[in-house]
Amino acid sequence: MKKLLLVCFLSLVAGAVLTAQIYVEGVRLTPDNTGQYIELDPQFRSDGRCNFKVDYGQAEPKEDKVTDENGKAYDFRSLIDGLNAFYTEGWEVFQITVLESGRRYLLKRRY
């Protein structure tokens, strides 16, 4: 019985990961509303989790963070977790800029 519950749980988690979508302030990032590039500015918490401020060409990108479809801020477990989520959605790191305040990541659409 425990094995069956574990398999069901893992299937649900895998399904959620496979259908993961990136939203910024409740707006889903699609080829229709983004160009070929976006810029990510990671914002780290004291526990190591992070969120990203995202500039995809919107009018005022300064405070636009990754959210769920309802606009609730989404925190990734780590920087790599977040970058992997963007990669799954068709983005790859194209350039990393080192600033006094940290790093910024320019991502390019893979397809």
N, C-alpha and C positions, 0 to 999 in steps of 0.2 A: 504494500500500500504506500509506503514511504517513497519507494522508487517511482511509482506512478505520479505521486504529487510532485516530486522533484522534476520529472520529465515535463509535466504540465507547466510548472513554474518556469523552467528554462525555455520552453516553447513560447510562452508569453513574453518573456524578456527578449528573446531573439526577435520575435515579431515586432516588438516596440522599437528595437534598435534598427531593424530593417526599414521601418516606416518613419524613422526620425526625420524631422524637417526643421530647417532653420528659420526662425522668425526674428524680426527686429521690431521691437515695440508693437508686437501683434501682427506685423506684416510679413507674410512668407516671402523669402528671397527666391525669386524665379528668374529665368532668362528674360522675361518680359519687363521686369522692373529693375534689373541690374544690368550693368554692362559686362565687360569681360573681366573687370577687376573690382575687388573690394579691399578695404583696409581694416585690419583688426588692431585694436589697442587693448591689450589684456589688463584687467583690473583684478589684482590679487587680494584675497582675504587673509587674515592672520592664520587661518587653519589650512592654508594651501590651496583651497578651492579658488576658482576664478570665473569671471564673466568677461565678456568682450564688449567694448564700445565698437560699433560697426559703422563705417562710412561706405555706402554703396551708391552714392550720388544723390541721396535725398537732400531736401532743402536745408535742414539744420541737423547735421549728423553728430554734433558734439556730445550729446547725452544718450544717444540711441543704443541700447544694450540688447543682447540676445535675450529673447523671451519665449514663452510658450504662445500658443495661438490666441490666448486671452490677454496677453500683454504682461503676464507675471514674469519677473526676472528669473532667468535660468542660470544656475551656477554649475559649472563643470567641475569634476573631481580634481582636475589639474590642467595645466596649459596643454599638455599632449592630448588629454581627453577631448578638449575643445577643438584642437586642430584636426584630430581624427574625425570628429563629427562633421567638420566642414569638408574634409576630404571625401567622406561618405556621400555628401551632398553635391560632389562634383567640383570642388575647389582644391587647388594645390598651392603651397607656399611658393611664391615667385621671387620675392625679395624680402630681406629682413633689414630694417633700419634701426641702428642703435642710437638712442637719444639719451640725454642726461636722466630723463624720467623713466627710462626703460627701453624696451624694444617695441617696434610696430611691425606688423606683418602685412605685406601686400600679397593677396591671393589672386590667382588667375583661374578662370573657369576652365576645366579640363574638357568639357563637351557642351 
